[in-house]
Amino acid sequence: MTNSGNVPVRHATMRGRNLAVVLEHIARHQPVTRARLAELTGFTKTTVSNLVGILDDAGLVVDGAPVHEGERGRPGVAVSLRADGAAGLGLEVGVDHLSACVLDLARRVRYRHVVTGDNRGRGPAAVLAALAGLAGEAVAAADGQGLAVSGAAVALPGLLDRENGVVRHAPNLGWTDVPVAGSLTGLPAEYDNEANLAALGELWFGGGARLGDFVHVSGEIGIGAGIVVDGRVFRGAHGFAGELGHLVADPSGPPCPCGGRGCLEQIAGRDALLHAAGIPAGDAAPGVLAARLAGGDERALAAADRAGRALGGALAAAVNLLDPDTIVLGGVYPPLAPWIVPPLRAALAAGPGSLRRAVPPVEVSALADGAAVLGAAGLVIERLLADPAPLLP
């Protein structure tokens, strides 16, 4: 058998593709019988049985109870993803926290841990060493549940050279040209921007496909945007797309660590919001801000209004440029949404002018600030389902 380029297709390659097809349908339709899998894939029942047997030997799937799929004939045996087996590890480096999350093949959270602490006062080596320690704890916890972590994905802030595993510039951490690849000794890992992974977290664990093409805004100390088009993250030519927080919102505004002035995150970022509301930064500060807003504190209300208008203005430009179906607010914004969203929507509606008859709806993420680490772990699971070959005996 040859492909369209007249290059022979190796048997192992073809088998790997077939295994991925069957595993994908099991993940999507579980519990599902072999007969139904044959219908879904177009493979013969014998081929499906052989492929399911290989996946079973690899510890990826398991047989369940017999099920009847029609009025006649013998019941079939349903196949599902194995709950105790392969797993994916998500890790995140935030300006003020480190976090870890383990998902099993069915994308269920089996372990999650967040360590708070200001990483701006620590060198990259110390932060990455702490992250490696957190990864080790997560792997041990997974092992105690019968799970084998097969790989990791790491969410990082700033501009990331994914191909070479280097953080080119993370202004809120003070990192420039910091190599991160290989920092998790003994564990295969890939690295990505936290806003991109938060958008994937929203796609897989939040609003999902009904959002269409969407922009997910990660509001933390910095502000990033993950852009999802046709179910994939749009990264731009060099992987640096989505730096919403460094659009200029006020040319006469405060200086930004990126070297610019009046960047959006200096008005609508978490620390900027707290400062404008007169609240000292700290772990409990966002809750204090929400409480003051609910109590009608004038300074807090003015800060939220200014942040919402600035965010809406920046998103109006993004809407004209990208034409998304939906805008999703994540990170610190969900608990502040009652006060930030109204001025945001007003600025958004005024922005595109006559170019659009209506602006996209603005939704609030239910994942809040946990989207990035979920997306990171989910990315590992996606890779496993798309290519189970490395796990085969």
MOLINRA-V103913 format. One record per pair of residues at least 6 apart in sequence whose ideal C-beta (glycine too) atoms are under 8 Angstrom apart, sorted by the first residue. I is the first residue (numbers start at 1). J is the second residue. D is the distance in Angstrom with one decimal. If there is no record, write none. Layout:
# MOLINRA-V103913
I|J|D + I|J|D
This chain:
# MOLINRA-V103913
1|8|7.6 + 1|9|5.3 + 1|14|7.1 + 2|8|5.7 + 2|9|6.4 + 3|9|5.4 + 12|389|7.8 + 15|51|8.0 + 15|54|8.0 + 16|387|6.8 + 16|388|7.6 + 16|389|4.2 + 18|43|6.9 + 18|47|7.3 + 18|51|5.8 + 19|51|5.6 + 19|54|6.3 + 19|55|6.4 + 19|388|5.5 + 19|389|6.9 + 19|392|7.6 + 20|385|7.1 + 20|386|5.6 + 20|387|5.9 + 20|388|6.2 + 20|389|7.9 + 21|41|5.5 + 21|43|7.9 + 22|37|6.1 + 22|41|6.2 + 22|43|7.4 + 22|48|6.4 + 22|51|4.7 + 22|52|6.6 + 22|55|6.9 + 23|55|6.0 + 23|60|6.5 + 23|61|7.3 + 23|385|5.5 + 23|388|5.5 + 24|385|5.7 + 24|386|7.3 + 25|32|6.9 + 25|37|5.8 + 25|40|4.8 + 25|41|6.0 + 26|32|6.0 + 26|37|7.1 + 26|52|8.0 + 26|55|7.7 + 26|61|5.9 + 26|79|5.6 + 26|80|6.9 + 26|81|6.2 + 27|81|5.9 + 27|105|7.3 + 27|106|7.6 + 27|385|5.5 + 29|36|7.1 + 29|37|8.0 + 29|40|6.8 + 30|78|7.6 + 30|79|7.0 + 30|80|4.2 + 30|81|6.0 + 30|106|7.8 + 31|64|5.2 + 31|67|6.9 + 31|78|3.4 + 31|79|6.6 + 31|80|4.7 + 32|40|7.7 + 32|78|6.3 + 32|79|5.9 + 32|80|7.8 + 33|67|6.3 + 33|69|6.1 + 33|76|3.3 + 33|77|6.5 + 33|78|5.7 + 33|79|7.1 + 34|45|6.2 + 34|48|5.0 + 34|49|5.5 + 34|52|6.1 + 34|76|6.4 + 34|77|7.2 + 34|79|6.8 + 35|45|6.3 + 35|69|6.8 + 35|76|5.3 + 36|69|6.4 + 36|76|7.4 + 37|43|7.6 + 37|48|4.8 + 37|52|7.3 + 37|79|7.2 + 38|44|6.5 + 38|45|4.7 + 38|47|7.8 + 38|48|4.8 + 41|48|6.7 + 43|51|7.4 + 52|61|6.3 + 52|79|5.8 + 54|392|6.5 + 55|61|4.6 + 55|388|6.8 + 56|62|6.9 + 56|63|7.4 + 57|392|7.8 + 57|393|5.7 + 58|388|6.6 + 58|391|5.1 + 58|392|4.9 + 58|393|6.0 + 59|82|5.8 + 59|85|4.3 + 59|86|6.9 + 59|148|8.0 + 59|391|7.5 + 60|81|6.9 + 60|82|5.9 + 60|85|6.1 + 60|86|6.3 + 60|105|6.6 + 60|388|5.9 + 60|391|6.5 + 61|79|5.3 + 61|80|6.7 + 61|81|6.0 + 61|82|5.8 + 62|79|7.4 + 62|80|6.0 + 62|81|7.7 + 62|82|4.5 + 62|83|7.9 + 63|77|5.0 + 63|78|7.2 + 63|79|6.0 + 64|77|7.0 + 64|78|4.4 + 64|79|7.2 + 64|80|5.6 + 65|77|7.8 + 65|78|6.4 + 66|75|3.8 + 66|76|6.8 + 66|77|5.7 + 66|78|7.5 + 67|75|5.8 + 67|76|6.0 + 67|77|7.7 + 67|78|4.9 + 68|75|4.9 + 68|76|7.9 + 69|75|8.0 + 69|76|6.1 + 80|106|7.9 + 81|104|7.8 + 81|105|4.3 + 81|106|4.9 + 82|105|6.5 + 83|104|5.7 + 83|105|7.6 + 83|106|6.3 + 83|108|7.5 + 84|104|7.5 + 84|145|6.9 + 84|146|3.7 + 84|147|6.2 + 85|104|7.3 + 85|105|6.3 + 85|146|7.7 + 85|147|6.9 + 85|148|6.7 + 86|104|7.7 + 86|105|5.7 + 86|147|7.5 + 86|148|5.9 + 86|150|5.0 + 86|384|5.8 + 86|391|5.8 + 87|102|5.4 + 87|103|6.3 + 87|104|5.2 + 87|105|7.3 + 87|110|6.7 + 87|142|5.3 + 87|147|4.0 + 87|148|6.5 + 87|149|5.0 + 87|150|6.9 + 88|102|7.2 + 88|103|5.2 + 88|149|7.0 + 88|150|6.9 + 88|151|6.4 + 88|152|7.3 + 88|153|7.4 + 88|377|4.8 + 88|378|7.2 + 88|379|7.4 + 88|380|2.8 + 88|381|4.5 + 88|383|7.8 + 88|384|6.7 + 89|100|6.7 + 89|101|7.3 + 89|102|5.5 + 89|135|6.4 + 89|138|5.7 + 89|139|6.8 + 89|142|7.5 + 89|149|4.9 + 89|151|7.1 + 89|152|4.1 + 89|153|7.6 + 89|187|7.4 + 89|376|8.0 + 89|377|6.1 + 89|380|6.5 + 90|100|7.0 + 90|101|4.4 + 90|102|7.7 + 90|103|7.2 + 90|152|7.1 + 90|153|5.8 + 90|154|8.0 + 90|155|7.2 + 90|197|7.7 + 90|372|7.9 + 90|373|4.5 + 90|374|6.4 + 90|375|7.1 + 90|376|3.2 + 90|377|3.0 + 90|378|7.2 + 90|379|7.5 + 90|380|7.0 + 91|98|7.5 + 91|99|7.1 + 91|100|5.4 + 91|101|7.9 + 91|131|5.9 + 91|134|6.9 + 91|135|5.9 + 91|138|7.9 + 91|152|5.9 + 91|153|7.3 + 91|154|4.6 + 91|155|6.9 + 91|184|7.7 + 91|373|6.8 + 91|376|6.2 + 92|98|6.9 + 92|99|4.6 + 92|100|7.8 + 92|154|7.2 + 92|155|4.1 + 92|156|7.9 + 92|194|6.2 + 92|197|7.8 + 92|372|5.1 + 92|373|4.3 + 92|376|6.4 + 93|119|6.8 + 93|127|6.2 + 93|128|7.9 + 93|131|6.1 + 93|154|7.0 + 93|155|7.0 + 93|156|5.2 + 93|157|6.9 + 93|173|7.8 + 93|194|7.8 + 94|119|7.2 + 94|157|6.9 + 94|194|7.3 + 94|220|6.4 + 94|221|8.0 + 95|118|7.4 + 95|119|5.9 + 95|120|6.2 + 95|157|6.5 + 95|172|4.9 + 95|173|6.1 + 95|220|6.7 + 95|221|4.5 + 95|222|6.9 + 96|116|6.3 + 96|117|6.9 + 96|118|5.5 + 96|119|6.8 + 96|220|7.9 + 96|221|6.6 + 96|283|8.0 + 97|114|5.6 + 97|115|6.4 + 97|116|4.9 + 97|117|6.8 + 97|119|7.8 + 98|114|7.4 + 98|115|4.8 + 98|117|7.4 + 98|119|7.5 + 98|127|7.5 + 98|130|6.0 + 98|131|5.6 + 98|134|5.5 + 99|112|7.5 + 99|113|6.8 + 99|114|4.4 + 99|115|7.2 + 99|134|7.8 + 99|370|7.7 + 99|373|4.7 + 100|111|7.2 + 100|112|7.0 + 100|113|5.2 + 100|114|8.0 + 100|134|5.0 + 100|135|6.4 + 100|137|7.2 + 100|138|4.2 + 100|373|6.9 + 101|109|6.3 + 101|111|6.9 + 101|112|4.8 + 101|138|7.7 + 101|370|7.8 + 101|373|4.5 + 101|374|6.0 + 101|376|7.2 + 101|377|4.7 + 102|109|7.3 + 102|110|4.8 + 102|111|4.0 + 102|112|7.5 + 102|138|5.5 + 102|141|7.0 + 102|142|4.7 + 102|147|6.7 + 102|149|6.6 + 102|377|6.5 + 103|109|6.1 + 103|110|6.7 + 103|374|7.7 + 103|377|4.3 + 103|378|6.4 + 103|380|7.5 + 103|381|5.6 + 104|110|5.4 + 104|147|6.1 + 105|381|6.3 + 105|384|6.9 + 105|385|7.4 + 107|204|6.9 + 107|205|7.3 + 107|378|6.3 + 107|381|5.8 + 109|374|7.6 + 110|142|6.3 + 110|145|5.7 + 110|147|6.2 + 111|138|5.6 + 111|141|4.6 + 111|142|5.9 + 111|145|7.5 + 112|370|7.9 + 112|373|7.7 + 113|134|6.9 + 113|137|6.9 + 113|138|6.8 + 115|130|7.4 + 115|134|6.4 + 116|283|5.4 + 119|127|5.1 + 119|173|6.0 + 120|172|7.0 + 120|173|6.1 + 120|174|6.3 + 122|130|7.9 + 124|167|7.9 + 124|173|7.8 + 124|175|5.6 + 124|178|4.5 + 124|180|8.0 + 127|173|7.8 + 128|180|6.4 + 128|183|4.2 + 131|154|7.3 + 131|183|6.9 + 131|184|7.4 + 132|183|6.1 + 132|184|5.4 + 132|185|6.5 + 135|152|6.4 + 135|184|5.2 + 135|187|6.4 + 138|149|7.4 + 139|149|4.9 + 139|187|7.2 + 142|148|7.4 + 142|149|5.2 + 143|149|7.8 + 149|187|7.1 + 150|188|7.4 + 150|380|7.1 + 150|384|6.3 + 150|390|7.4 + 150|391|6.4 + 151|187|6.9 + 151|188|4.3 + 151|189|6.5 + 151|190|7.7 + 151|380|4.9 + 151|383|6.9 + 151|384|7.7 + 152|184|5.9 + 152|187|5.4 + 152|188|7.2 + 152|189|4.2 + 152|190|7.8 + 152|376|7.6 + 152|380|6.4 + 153|189|6.7 + 153|190|5.2 + 153|191|7.4 + 153|192|6.4 + 153|197|7.0 + 153|376|4.0 + 153|377|7.0 + 153|379|4.5 + 153|380|5.3 + 154|180|7.1 + 154|184|7.4 + 154|189|5.9 + 154|190|7.4 + 154|191|4.8 + 154|192|7.3 + 154|376|6.4 + 155|192|6.3 + 155|193|7.3 + 155|194|3.9 + 155|197|4.4 + 155|198|7.4 + 155|372|4.2 + 155|373|6.3 + 155|375|7.2 + 155|376|4.9 + 156|167|5.8 + 156|170|7.0 + 156|180|6.7 + 156|191|5.9 + 156|192|7.2 + 156|193|6.5 + 156|194|6.1 + 157|170|5.0 + 157|172|6.2 + 157|173|6.4 + 157|193|7.4 + 157|194|5.4 + 157|220|7.8 + 157|222|5.9 + 157|224|7.2 + 158|167|5.6 + 158|168|7.2 + 158|169|5.5 + 158|170|2.9 + 158|171|6.7 + 158|172|7.4 + 158|173|6.9 + 158|175|6.6 + 158|193|7.4 + 158|222|7.9 + 159|167|7.3 + 159|168|4.4 + 159|169|4.7 + 159|170|7.3 + 159|193|7.7 + 159|239|7.9 + 159|240|5.0 + 159|243|7.3 + 160|166|7.4 + 160|167|5.6 + 160|168|6.8 + 160|191|6.2 + 160|192|6.7 + 160|193|5.1 + 160|239|6.5 + 161|167|7.7 + 161|168|5.4 + 161|239|7.0 + 162|190|7.3 + 162|191|6.1 + 162|192|6.2 + 162|239|5.5 + 163|239|7.9 + 164|179|7.8 + 164|181|7.1 + 165|179|6.2 + 165|180|5.4 + 165|181|2.5 + 165|182|7.2 + 165|191|5.6 + 166|177|6.1 + 166|178|6.7 + 166|179|5.2 + 166|180|6.9 + 166|181|7.5 + 167|175|5.1 + 167|176|8.0 + 167|177|7.5 + 167|178|4.5 + 167|180|5.9 + 168|176|7.2 + 168|177|6.2 + 169|175|7.2 + 169|176|5.5 + 169|177|7.9 + 169|258|7.5 + 170|176|7.9 + 170|178|7.6 + 171|222|7.6 + 171|256|7.0 + 171|257|3.7 + 171|258|4.4 + 171|259|7.7 + 172|221|5.5 + 172|222|4.8 + 172|257|6.0 + 174|257|7.3 + 180|191|5.6 + 181|189|7.7 + 181|191|6.8 + 183|189|7.8 + 190|379|7.4 + 192|376|7.3 + 192|379|7.3 + 193|224|6.7 + 193|226|7.8 + 193|239|7.6 + 193|242|7.1 + 194|218|6.4 + 194|224|6.4 + 194|372|4.4 + 195|216|7.2 + 195|218|4.6 + 195|224|2.9 + 195|225|5.7 + 195|226|4.5 + 195|242|5.3 + 195|372|7.6 + 196|226|4.7 + 196|233|4.7 + 196|235|6.9 + 196|242|6.8 + 196|375|7.7 + 197|226|7.4 + 197|371|7.7 + 197|372|4.7 + 197|373|7.8 + 197|375|3.7 + 197|376|4.9 + 197|379|6.7 + 198|216|5.8 + 198|218|4.7 + 198|224|7.6 + 198|226|5.5 + 198|330|5.8 + 198|331|7.5 + 198|367|7.9 + 198|371|3.9 + 198|372|4.1 + 198|375|5.7 + 199|214|7.6 + 199|215|8.0 + 199|216|4.0 + 199|225|7.9 + 199|226|2.5 + 199|227|6.9 + 199|228|5.1 + 199|233|6.0 + 199|371|7.7 + 199|375|7.0 + 200|226|7.1 + 200|228|7.5 + 200|233|6.3 + 200|375|3.8 + 200|378|6.2 + 200|379|6.2 + 201|367|5.8 + 201|370|7.5 + 201|371|3.7 + 201|372|6.2 + 201|373|7.6 + 201|374|4.0 + 201|375|3.2 + 201|376|7.8 + 201|378|6.4 + 202|211|7.3 + 202|214|7.5 + 202|216|4.9 + 202|226|7.7 + 202|228|7.8 + 202|328|5.6 + 202|330|6.7 + 202|365|5.8 + 202|367|6.3 + 202|371|5.6 + 202|375|7.6 + 203|209|7.6 + 203|211|7.4 + 203|228|5.7 + 203|231|6.8 + 203|375|7.8 + 204|374|7.5 + 204|375|6.9 + 204|378|4.6 + 204|382|7.8 + 205|367|6.2 + 205|371|7.5 + 205|374|5.2 + 205|375|7.7 + 205|378|6.7 + 206|328|7.4 + 206|365|5.5 + 206|366|6.0 + 206|367|5.0 + 206|371|6.8 + 207|214|7.5 + 207|326|7.3 + 207|328|6.3 + 207|363|6.3 + 207|365|7.4 + 209|231|7.2 + 211|228|7.5 + 211|325|6.5 + 211|326|4.5 + 211|328|6.6 + 211|363|7.3 + 212|324|7.5 + 212|325|3.1 + 212|326|6.0 + 213|228|6.3 + 213|229|4.9 + 213|230|7.0 + 213|322|7.8 + 213|323|7.7 + 213|324|5.1 + 213|325|5.0 + 213|326|7.8 + 214|227|7.9 + 214|228|5.3 + 214|324|5.3 + 214|325|6.0 + 214|326|4.2 + 214|327|6.7 + 214|328|5.6 + 215|225|5.4 + 215|226|7.4 + 215|227|5.5 + 215|228|7.8 + 215|315|7.3 + 215|318|5.9 + 215|322|6.6 + 215|324|4.9 + 215|326|7.7 + 215|327|5.2 + 215|328|7.1 + 216|225|6.7 + 216|226|4.5 + 216|227|7.9 + 216|228|7.0 + 216|328|4.6 + 216|330|5.8 + 216|365|7.2 + 216|371|7.3 + 217|223|6.7 + 217|224|7.7 + 217|225|5.4 + 217|244|6.5 + 217|311|7.4 + 217|315|7.4 + 217|327|6.9 + 217|328|6.9 + 217|329|5.3 + 217|330|6.4 + 217|331|7.4 + 217|333|7.0 + 218|224|4.6 + 218|225|7.1 + 218|226|6.9 + 218|330|5.4 + 218|331|4.6 + 218|371|7.2 + 218|372|6.9 + 219|268|7.0 + 219|269|7.0 + 219|270|6.6 + 219|329|6.8 + 219|330|6.8 + 219|331|3.8 + 219|332|4.8 + 219|333|4.4 + 220|269|7.1 + 220|270|5.7 + 220|331|4.9 + 220|332|6.2 + 220|369|7.0 + 221|265|7.4 + 221|269|5.5 + 221|270|5.1 + 221|271|5.1 + 222|245|5.1 + 222|265|5.1 + 222|269|5.9 + 223|244|5.5 + 223|245|3.2 + 223|264|5.7 + 223|265|4.3 + 223|268|6.3 + 223|269|5.5 + 223|311|7.9 + 224|242|5.8 + 224|243|6.7 + 224|244|6.4 + 224|245|6.1 + 225|242|4.2 + 225|243|7.5 + 225|244|3.9 + 225|318|7.0 + 226|233|6.1 + 226|242|5.8 + 227|233|6.7 + 227|234|4.3 + 227|241|6.2 + 227|242|5.6 + 227|322|6.4 + 227|324|7.5 + 228|234|7.3 + 234|241|5.8 + 234|242|7.9 + 235|241|5.4 + 235|242|7.9 + 236|242|7.7 + 244|264|6.4 + 244|314|5.9 + 244|315|7.7 + 244|318|6.7 + 245|263|6.1 + 245|264|5.2 + 245|265|3.6 + 245|269|6.6 + 246|256|6.9 + 246|258|5.3 + 246|260|6.2 + 246|263|4.8 + 246|264|7.1 + 246|265|7.2 + 247|263|7.0 + 247|264|5.2 + 247|314|4.7 + 247|317|6.7 + 248|260|6.6 + 248|261|7.4 + 248|262|5.2 + 248|263|6.3 + 248|264|7.6 + 249|262|5.8 + 249|263|6.8 + 249|264|4.4 + 249|266|7.6 + 249|267|5.2 + 249|268|7.3 + 249|310|4.2 + 249|313|6.4 + 249|314|6.1 + 250|262|3.8 + 250|266|7.9 + 250|267|6.3 + 250|310|7.2 + 251|261|6.7 + 251|262|5.2 + 252|261|7.5 + 252|262|6.3 + 253|261|6.1 + 253|262|2.9 + 253|263|7.5 + 253|266|5.6 + 253|267|6.4 + 254|261|7.1 + 254|262|6.9 + 254|266|4.9 + 255|261|5.3 + 255|266|7.7 + 256|262|7.5 + 256|263|4.0 + 256|265|7.0 + 256|266|5.3 + 264|310|5.8 + 264|311|6.8 + 264|314|4.9 + 265|272|6.6 + 266|272|5.3 + 267|276|7.9 + 267|306|6.3 + 267|307|5.9 + 267|310|4.4 + 268|307|3.9 + 268|308|7.6 + 268|310|5.0 + 268|311|4.7 + 270|286|6.8 + 270|331|7.6 + 270|332|4.7 + 271|281|5.4 + 272|307|7.4 + 273|289|6.6 + 273|303|5.5 + 273|304|7.0 + 273|307|5.4 + 273|332|7.7 + 273|336|7.7 + 274|280|7.3 + 274|281|5.5 + 274|285|5.2 + 274|286|7.6 + 274|289|6.1 + 275|281|7.7 + 276|299|7.5 + 276|302|7.3 + 276|303|3.6 + 276|306|6.8 + 276|307|7.6 + 277|289|5.6 + 277|292|6.5 + 277|297|7.4 + 277|299|5.5 + 277|300|4.2 + 277|303|4.2 + 277|304|7.7 + 278|299|5.3 + 278|300|7.8 + 279|285|5.3 + 279|288|5.3 + 279|289|5.6 + 279|292|7.2 + 279|300|7.6 + 286|332|5.5 + 286|335|6.7 + 286|336|7.6 + 287|335|7.7 + 289|300|6.0 + 289|336|6.8 + 290|335|4.9 + 290|336|6.1 + 292|299|7.9 + 292|300|4.0 + 293|300|5.0 + 293|301|6.3 + 293|304|6.0 + 293|336|6.8 + 293|338|7.6 + 293|339|4.8 + 301|339|6.5 + 304|336|6.2 + 304|339|4.0 + 304|340|5.3 + 304|343|7.7 + 305|339|7.4 + 305|343|4.9 + 307|340|6.0 + 308|339|7.3 + 308|340|4.2 + 308|341|6.7 + 308|342|6.9 + 308|343|3.4 + 308|344|4.2 + 308|347|7.2 + 309|343|4.6 + 309|344|7.2 + 309|346|7.4 + 309|347|4.7 + 310|347|7.8 + 311|340|7.1 + 311|344|5.2 + 311|347|7.6 + 312|343|6.5 + 312|344|4.0 + 312|345|6.7 + 312|346|6.7 + 312|347|2.8 + 312|348|4.3 + 312|351|7.0 + 313|347|4.9 + 313|351|6.2 + 315|327|5.9 + 315|344|7.2 + 315|347|7.9 + 315|348|5.5 + 315|351|7.6 + 316|347|6.5 + 316|348|5.3 + 316|350|7.3 + 316|351|2.2 + 316|352|5.8 + 316|359|7.7 + 317|351|7.0 + 318|324|7.5 + 319|327|7.7 + 319|348|7.0 + 319|351|6.9 + 319|352|5.7 + 319|356|7.2 + 319|359|6.1 + 319|360|6.3 + 320|351|7.4 + 320|352|5.5 + 320|355|6.1 + 320|356|8.0 + 324|360|5.4 + 325|360|5.9 + 326|360|5.4 + 326|361|5.7 + 326|362|7.9 + 326|363|5.9 + 327|348|7.8 + 327|360|5.5 + 327|361|7.3 + 327|362|4.9 + 327|363|7.1 + 328|362|7.9 + 328|363|5.1 + 328|364|7.5 + 328|365|5.3 + 329|337|6.5 + 329|340|7.7 + 329|341|7.3 + 329|362|6.6 + 329|363|7.2 + 329|364|5.3 + 329|365|6.3 + 330|365|4.0 + 330|367|6.3 + 330|368|6.3 + 330|369|7.2 + 330|371|5.1 + 331|368|6.8 + 331|369|5.1 + 331|371|7.7 + 332|368|7.8 + 332|369|6.5 + 333|340|6.0 + 333|364|7.1 + 334|364|4.9 + 334|365|5.9 + 334|366|7.5 + 334|368|4.7 + 335|368|7.4 + 337|364|4.6 + 341|362|6.0 + 341|364|7.2 + 344|362|6.4 + 345|359|7.7 + 345|362|5.9 + 348|359|5.0 + 348|362|7.1 + 349|359|5.5 + 351|359|7.6 + 352|359|6.1 + 365|371|6.2 + 367|374|6.4 + 384|391|6.9
